[in-house]
Amino acid sequence: MTLRFIGTTSEYGNCPTLYEVVETGDLVVQGDALTDPEHLSQLRDVGEHETFVVIPRDLLTRFAPKE
């Protein structure tokens, strides 16, 4: 898998950051882990292999592909 850096809204190399998987066009998001038990309890159909990150909406609206 090859990742292409798309952009970040952070300073000094911290998260959040957005990447694209070159081969598939899928997006990879780097951000702070969602750890609040109340928020986690509201998620549905969570697989054991899945994790969640919190990202600012501005990151997606600024850098996400439009097509």
TORKE-942666 format. One record per residue: x, z, y of N, C-alpha, C, CB in turn. Coordinates in steps of 0.1 Angstrom, whole numbers. Glycine has a CB too. Example, Ala and Ser with C-alpha at 12.3 -4.5 7.8 and 13.67 -1.06 7.14 Angstrom:
((132,78,-57),(123,78,-45),(132,78,-33),(113,90,-45))
((128,71,-22),(137,71,-11),(129,79,0),(141,57,-6))
***
This chain:
((9,0,-12),(0,0,0),(9,0,12),(-10,12,0))
((6,-9,22),(13,-10,34),(4,-5,46),(18,-24,37))
((9,5,53),(2,10,65),(7,4,78),(2,25,65))
((-2,0,86),(1,-5,100),(-4,5,110),(-5,-20,102))
((5,10,119),(1,19,129),(-8,12,139),(13,25,137))
((-20,17,142),(-29,11,152),(-28,18,165),(-43,12,146))
((-29,32,165),(-28,39,178),(-31,53,177),(-38,33,188))
((-28,60,188),(-30,75,188),(-35,79,202),(-17,82,184))
((-42,90,202),(-46,96,215),(-38,108,218),(-61,98,216))
((-28,111,209),(-20,124,211),(-7,121,218),(-18,130,197))
((-1,132,222),(12,131,228),(23,137,219),(12,138,242))
((35,132,220),(46,138,214),(46,137,198),(48,152,218))
((39,127,193),(39,124,179),(29,133,171),(52,126,174))
((21,141,177),(11,149,170),(-1,140,166),(6,161,178))
((-9,146,157),(-21,138,154),(-31,140,165),(-28,144,140))
((-42,132,166),(-47,123,156),(-41,109,158),(-62,122,158))
((-41,101,147),(-35,88,146),(-44,79,137),(-20,88,142))
((-44,67,140),(-52,57,132),(-43,47,127),(-63,51,141))
((-44,44,114),(-36,33,107),(-46,24,99),(-27,40,96))
((-41,12,96),(-48,2,88),(-41,0,75),(-51,-11,96))
((-48,-1,64),(-42,-5,52),(-41,-21,52),(-50,0,39))
((-30,-26,53),(-28,-41,55),(-35,-49,44),(-13,-44,56))
((-34,-45,32),(-39,-53,21),(-55,-53,21),(-34,-47,8))
((-61,-43,26),(-76,-42,24),(-83,-42,38),(-79,-30,17))
((-76,-38,48),(-83,-36,61),(-89,-23,63),(-93,-47,63))
((-88,-14,53),(-94,-1,54),(-86,7,64),(-93,7,40))
((-92,18,69),(-86,26,79),(-82,40,73),(-95,28,91))
((-70,45,78),(-65,58,74),(-64,66,87),(-51,57,67))
((-70,78,86),(-70,87,98),(-62,99,96),(-85,91,102))
((-53,102,105),(-46,114,105),(-52,124,116),(-30,112,108))
((-55,136,112),(-60,146,121),(-60,160,115),(-75,142,124))
((-65,169,123),(-66,183,119),(-75,184,107),(-70,192,130))
((-72,192,97),(-80,194,85),(-93,202,90),(-73,202,75))
((-104,198,84),(-117,205,86),(-117,217,76),(-129,196,84))
((-116,229,82),(-115,241,73),(-127,251,75),(-102,247,75))
((-135,249,85),(-145,259,88),(-155,258,77),(-153,255,102))
((-157,270,70),(-166,270,58),(-181,266,61),(-166,284,52))
((-185,269,73),(-199,265,77),(-200,250,78),(-203,272,90))
((-190,244,84),(-190,229,85),(-189,223,71),(-179,224,95))
((-180,228,63),(-177,222,50),(-190,223,41),(-166,229,43))
((-198,234,43),(-210,235,35),(-221,225,38),(-215,249,37))
((-219,218,50),(-229,209,54),(-226,194,49),(-230,208,69))
((-214,193,43),(-210,179,38),(-217,177,24),(-195,179,36))
((-220,164,21),(-227,161,9),(-218,152,0),(-240,153,12))
((-221,153,-13),(-215,144,-23),(-200,144,-22),(-220,130,-22))
((-193,155,-21),(-179,156,-19),(-172,156,-33),(-175,169,-12))
((-163,147,-35),(-155,146,-47),(-143,155,-46),(-150,132,-49))
((-138,160,-57),(-127,169,-57),(-114,163,-51),(-124,174,-72))
((-113,150,-51),(-102,143,-46),(-103,140,-31),(-100,130,-53))
((-114,144,-25),(-117,140,-11),(-113,152,-2),(-131,137,-9))
((-109,148,10),(-106,158,21),(-112,153,34),(-91,160,22))
((-112,161,44),(-119,158,57),(-109,161,68),(-132,164,58))
((-109,153,78),(-102,155,90),(-111,154,103),(-89,146,91))
((-107,161,113),(-115,160,125),(-107,151,135),(-117,174,132))
((-113,141,141),(-107,132,150),(-116,131,163),(-104,119,144))
((-110,129,174),(-118,126,186),(-124,113,186),(-109,128,199))
((-136,112,190),(-144,99,191),(-135,89,198),(-157,101,197))
((-128,93,209),(-121,84,217),(-110,76,209),(-114,92,228))
((-105,82,199),(-95,75,190),(-101,63,184),(-89,85,180))
((-113,65,178),(-120,54,172),(-125,43,182),(-131,59,163))
((-131,48,193),(-136,38,202),(-125,30,209),(-145,45,212))
((-114,36,210),(-102,29,217),(-95,19,208),(-93,39,222))
((-94,23,195),(-85,15,186),(-91,9,174),(-74,24,181))
((-103,13,170),(-110,8,158),(-112,-7,159),(-123,15,154))
((-110,-15,148),(-113,-29,149),(-128,-32,153),(-110,-36,135))
((-130,-42,161),(-143,-45,166),(-151,-54,156),(-142,-52,179))
((-145,-61,147),(-152,-70,138),(-158,-63,126),(-143,-80,133))
***
